[in-house]
Amino acid sequence: MRPYLVPRFRVNAVSPGSTDTPGLSDLLASSEVGEQRKKMISNTVPLGRFGTPDEIAKAVVFLASDDASYITGIELFVGRRYRTGVVSR
């Protein structure tokens, strides 16, 4: 096959952080321990909160768009960089 006929594929990955979904909210809100855990997780995220499904979707839409046509082979961390040494209160 000639090189110019070979299909060009872009492969990227999205790695979402803690995302506020109905299932997670139900699980964490079901007890006092769950609420404490939710607060602890929020404190480890630099933005101090859970992400939303829309925010994750926007990252996916961007990577699928023409604006990202020259981006390939990446893993995009969406709200997933955790702070270290955080003391929960």
C-alpha positions as CSV (number, residue, x, y, z in Angstrom):
1,M,0.0,0.0,0.0
2,R,1.3,3.4,-0.8
3,P,2.0,5.7,2.2
4,Y,-0.4,8.4,1.1
5,L,-3.2,5.8,1.1
6,V,-2.6,4.6,4.6
7,P,-5.3,5.9,7.0
8,R,-4.1,8.3,9.6
9,F,-5.5,7.6,13.0
10,R,-5.2,9.9,16.1
11,V,-5.3,8.2,19.4
12,N,-5.8,10.1,22.6
13,A,-7.2,9.3,26.1
14,V,-9.1,11.4,28.6
15,S,-8.6,10.5,32.3
16,P,-11.2,12.2,34.3
17,G,-10.8,13.0,38.0
18,S,-13.5,12.9,40.6
19,T,-16.7,13.7,38.8
20,D,-19.9,14.7,40.5
21,T,-22.4,12.2,39.1
22,P,-25.7,11.1,40.5
23,G,-24.4,7.7,41.4
24,L,-21.4,9.1,43.3
25,S,-23.5,11.7,45.0
26,D,-26.0,9.0,46.2
27,L,-23.1,6.8,47.4
28,L,-21.3,9.6,49.3
29,A,-24.3,11.4,50.6
30,S,-25.8,8.2,52.1
31,S,-23.9,8.6,55.4
32,E,-21.9,11.0,57.5
33,V,-18.8,9.0,56.6
34,G,-19.6,9.5,52.9
35,E,-19.9,13.3,53.4
36,Q,-16.5,13.3,55.1
37,R,-15.0,11.3,52.3
38,K,-16.5,13.7,49.7
39,K,-14.9,16.7,51.6
40,M,-11.6,14.8,51.8
41,I,-11.6,14.1,48.1
42,S,-12.5,17.7,47.2
43,N,-9.6,18.9,49.3
44,T,-7.1,16.8,47.3
45,V,-8.1,18.4,44.0
46,P,-6.4,21.7,43.2
47,L,-9.6,23.4,42.3
48,G,-11.2,22.2,45.5
49,R,-14.3,20.6,44.0
50,F,-15.5,17.7,42.0
51,G,-15.7,18.1,38.2
52,T,-19.0,17.9,36.3
53,P,-19.9,15.5,33.5
54,D,-20.2,18.5,31.1
55,E,-16.6,19.5,31.9
56,I,-15.3,16.0,31.1
57,A,-17.4,16.0,27.9
58,K,-16.0,19.3,26.8
59,A,-12.5,17.9,26.9
60,V,-13.6,14.9,24.8
61,V,-15.3,17.2,22.3
62,F,-12.2,19.3,22.0
63,L,-10.0,16.3,21.3
64,A,-12.4,15.1,18.6
65,S,-12.6,18.6,17.0
66,D,-10.6,20.1,14.2
67,D,-9.0,22.4,16.8
68,A,-7.1,19.3,18.0
69,S,-6.4,17.9,14.6
70,Y,-2.6,17.8,15.2
71,I,-2.8,16.3,18.7
72,T,-2.2,12.6,19.0
73,G,-0.8,10.2,21.5
74,I,-1.7,12.1,24.7
75,E,-3.5,11.4,27.9
76,L,-5.4,14.4,29.0
77,F,-5.9,14.6,32.7
78,V,-9.1,16.5,33.5
79,G,-9.2,17.7,37.1
80,R,-7.0,14.9,38.2
81,R,-3.9,16.4,39.5
82,Y,-3.9,15.8,43.3
83,R,-2.2,17.9,45.8
84,T,0.1,16.2,48.3
85,G,0.4,16.8,51.9
86,V,-3.2,18.0,52.3
87,V,-4.6,17.7,55.8
88,S,-8.3,17.1,55.9
89,R,-10.3,19.0,58.5
